[in-house]
Amino acid sequence: MFGRAVDADPSHAPAWQAYALFEKEQHNFDEARRLLEEGLRRVHDRRGKGLLHSTLGDLLAGGGDLAAAESHFRKALECDDRDALTHYYFATRVLLRTGRRPEACRHLCRAKALRARKPHEREMIEKALERNGCQCNGSR
């Protein structure tokens, strides 16, 4: 099913992301990475590239390659600085794990300011801010 979706429109980033996440759930991490990298070669719009870089950053962070994950999260933010979840995952999956709390708090505050679309995502961001003692604009 996913293979047909990316074959039908190889420039559609959400199809590549869905296919890679499916493979990740099946514990096929190498295949998930390959799909995201292939998607990055085929997708040309900035937001789509941002989505794929962010997803690849999360996948790599999960595998413990924090340097490569950071690189992909930064590329994602270069493509689309207005994605709240990219800021959140970069902060929680890389920056906090590498002891860079002040930078992580800046990204979490940015994520809060961007106001994620879904209530559970906004709650996730708020909890991370609270858990890490981050102060945004003088408030907690």
Long-range contacts (C-beta under 8 A, 24 or more apart in sequence): 6-35, 6-39, 6-42, 10-42, 10-43, 11-42, 11-43, 11-44, 11-45, 11-48, 12-43, 12-48, 13-39, 13-43, 13-45, 13-47, 13-48, 13-49, 13-51, 13-52, 14-48, 14-51, 16-42, 16-43, 16-52, 17-51, 17-52, 17-55, 20-55, 20-59, 21-55, 24-59, 29-59, 29-62, 29-63, 32-59, 33-59, 33-60, 46-79, 46-80, 47-79, 47-80, 47-83, 49-75, 49-76, 49-79, 50-75, 50-76, 50-77, 50-78, 50-79, 50-80, 50-83, 50-86, 51-76, 51-80, 51-83, 52-76, 53-79, 54-83, 54-85, 54-86, 54-89, 54-90, 57-86, 57-89, 57-90, 57-93, 57-94, 58-89, 58-93, 61-89, 61-93, 61-94, 61-97, 62-93, 66-94, 66-97, 66-98, 69-93, 69-94, 70-94, 70-98, 82-114, 83-114, 84-110, 84-111, 84-112, 84-114, 84-115, 84-116, 84-121, 84-125, 85-111, 85-116, 85-121, 87-111, 87-114, 88-116, 88-121, 88-124, 88-125, 88-128, 91-128, 92-128, 96-132, 101-132, 104-132, 104-134, 105-129, 105-132, 105-133, 105-134, 105-135, 105-136, 108-132, 108-134, 108-136, 109-134, 109-136, 109-137, 112-136
